[in-house]
Amino acid sequence: MSNKANILLNKTISLTRSKLKSYVFLNLVNQNKNFSELKLLGQTSSISNTIHYFEDNQIIGLKNDDSYGLASEGEIIAINYLNFLDAWPTKGVSDFLNKHIIDDIPSPFIDKLYLLHNGKLLTYDFNSPYESFNVYTNLISKTHSLNIVLSICSSEHIKILSNLVSTDSSFILNIIVTDSILYELYKNHTEDFNILLTLSNVNFYKSNSELDIFLNSGSNFLSIQLFDLDNEYDTMFMFYDTSKSGTLWGKKLFNYFLNDSKKLNIKSSNDLDKYFIKE
C-alpha cells in the first residue's frame, strides 16, 4: 500500500473510533454547513475541536460562503467510509473495526468490504469459550484447499494443520509466514513443522513484511482474526464468510500477500540453522 493510500485509510478508520467525528462528517457528505448549523450536533467545544481536527487533516475546508465542506481528500474518505458502513451490517462489528489493526488490508480491498455482507462475526462467549475455534476447525474440515497468512503460532492450530494434510495427500495447503512466525515454528514447533515441510502438498512462503492478520482462505470460506491496538493477537473476535463473494475476496487478498512473499525451498527445520543461528 502506498504511503498516501495508507494515510487515507488511517483517516477513514479514525471516523469509526469517534461517534462525534462520524456524525459531523456524515452531515457534511452531501451538504456544506456553517458553524452555527454544525454546533447543533453536539457541545460547542467538542464540535469546534472536531472541526479543527478535520481541517488539520485536510478532510474539510472553509468555503467562500463561510460554510464547511469536504476537501478533495475528504471526498475520497467519504467513498471509503460509506463503503465501510455498507460492508458491515453485522451486529457488533464496529468493535471489530475500532479495536483492531487493519492497516495490512490494502485500500482496494477496504473499498470492496461490501462483498462480505453475508459474513458473521463471532465474539467470545464465556459460556462457550471454544466456539470460534470449533467453527474454524469445522470450516477447514469442509474445504479442499487452504491458503493461510499465519501470523500466530499456537500448538492447536499447527497440530490441526499437520493432521489435516498428513491424512489427505490431495489437500493443498499454502502458508505465508513472517520472519517472527518462521522462527517460532523453527524453535518451538519443530516436530509438526518438519512434518509439514516433508509433504509435497504443503508450500511455505515467507512474507517480505511483518503482518498483523490471521487470514484463512479456503475453497468455500474466508476467516479473519486481527491484532488489537496494543498489537496483541485477539482471540475475542473472529469474522468468517462462506458466500461466493466473500470467498473470492479472501482468495484475492491472499494472492496480494503472496505477491509480496518468496517460496521457502527447504525440506527440514535444520535447513534454517544457518538463518537463525549466528556464529
HELIX and SHEET records of a PDB file:
HELIX    1   1 ASN A    3  THR A   16  1                                  14    
HELIX    2   2 LYS A   19  LEU A   28  1                                  10    
HELIX    3   3 PHE A   35  LEU A   38  1                                   4    
HELIX    4   4 LYS A   39  LEU A   41  5                                   3    
HELIX    5   5 THR A   44  ASP A   56  1                                  13    
HELIX    6   6 SER A   72  ALA A   87  1                                  16    
HELIX    7   7 VAL A   93  ASN A   98  1                                   6    
HELIX    8   8 SER A  107  ILE A  110  1                                   4    
HELIX    9   9 LEU A  113  LEU A  116  5                                   4    
HELIX   10  10 GLU A  131  SER A  141  1                                  11    
HELIX   11  11 SER A  155  SER A  166  1                                  12    
HELIX   12  12 ASP A  179  ASN A  188  1                                  10    
HELIX   13  13 THR A  190  THR A  198  1                                   9    
HELIX   14  14 LYS A  244  LEU A  258  1                                  15    
HELIX   15  15 SER A  269  LEU A  272  5                                   4    
HELIX   16  16 ASP A  273  PHE A  276  1                                   4    
SHEET    1   A 2 ILE A  60  LEU A  62  0                                        
SHEET    2   A 2 TYR A  68  LEU A  70 -1                                        
SHEET    1   B 7 HIS A 100  ILE A 101  0                                        
SHEET    2   B 7 LEU A 222  ASP A 228 -1                                        
SHEET    3   B 7 ILE A 213  GLY A 218 -1                                        
SHEET    4   B 7 SER A 145  LEU A 150 -1                                        
SHEET    5   B 7 ILE A 172  VAL A 177  1                                        
SHEET    6   B 7 VAL A 202  SER A 207  1                                        
SHEET    7   B 7 SER A 261  LYS A 263 -1                                        
SHEET    1   C 4 HIS A 100  ILE A 101  0                                        
SHEET    2   C 4 LEU A 222  ASP A 228 -1                                        
SHEET    3   C 4 PHE A 237  ASP A 241 -1                                        
SHEET    4   C 4 LYS A 120  THR A 123 -1                                        
END                                                                             
